[in-house]
Amino acid sequence: MRELLDDIDRWRGEGRRVALCRVVDLEGSGPRLPGAAMAVSDRGEVSGSVSGGCVEGAVVEEALAMLQGDQGARMVRYGISDDDAFAVGLTCGGTIHLLVAPLDW
């Protein structure tokens, strides 16, 4: 999480809106453990990682949709049983649960 702070601080100084995405639960095997975090600016800039690359694109899309729609926090999950699991690249066999939330200053 600490590696995100410089980018979050810079984006905040620029007046950007930011979403924080965190792994909050893991069922079976997964690419990153609970606590892994990624920040996304409203310009699509990314800092950190929640999956080591396998679902990052889908998570960025969720974060941007939330920021653009001015919505509140939401839980999302990606798992091998989901129809789009292979489409987003999650092939590890587990399910990851993420909290995607706007950072309000």
N, C-alpha and C positions, 0 to 999 in steps of 0.2 A: 504493500500500500504506500509506503514512504516514497517509492520511486515515482509515484503519480503526482505527488504534491507540487513539484516544480511546474509541471505542465498545467495542473489545475490552477495554481496561483497565477501563471501567465495568462491563461484563458480568462480568468476572472478579471484581471487587470485590463484586458481588452474588451470587457463587457460581454463576453460570450456566455451562452447558457451551456451547462455541462450536465451529463448524466453519469452516474456511477453504477457500474454493473459488477455484482459480486456473486461468486459461487457460494450458495448457502447450504446446499446438500448434494450428496452424491450417492447414487445407488449402483452397486457393482463397481466395475472399473471405470475410470474416467481420466481425462487428460490432466486435470489440475484439481487440487484439494480444496475443500471449503475454505473461504478466506481469500482466495485468488481474486484479484480485482482488475478492472479496466475502466478508464474514464474516456468519455467520448464528448467532444465539443459539438456545438450545433453546426460547425463547418465540416464535420466528419473526421476531424483529427482524433487520433487514438493514442492512448498511453496505457501500457500494461497489457495483461492478457488473462483471459478466463479459461482458455482451452488450448493454449499452445498452437493455435491456428486453425483447428478443425471446425469450429463454429463461430469464429470471430466475425466474419462477414454478416451472418444472420443476427448476431447480437448487436452489431453496429446499426443494422437496419432497424431493429427494435428500439434502440436508444434514440435514433434520429426521428423515428415516427412519434415516439413519446414526446420529445422536445418540440417538434413541429406542431403536434396536436395539443400542446400545453396540457398534457395528461399527468396524472399522478403516478406513483410507483406501481409496479406490477411484477408478478412472478412469471417467469417463463421457464420452460423445460425443454431439453433436447435429449432424446433417448433412441436407442436402436429400434424400439417398437413403433416409433412415430413414422408416418408415411414419408416425411421429408428428412429423416435421419441421414440417409445416404446423400441426399441432395445438399445438405449443409456440411457434410463431411464427417459426421460423428460415426466412426466405425469401431470404437473401442469396446462396444458391447454393454456399456452402462447407461445411466441417465444422470444428467446434471441439471440441477435446479438453480436458477439465477434470480436475483433481485435486481431489477433495473429501476433506478430512482433518480429523479432530478435533484441536483444540488441547489438548494435555495440559499441565497446569501442573506 
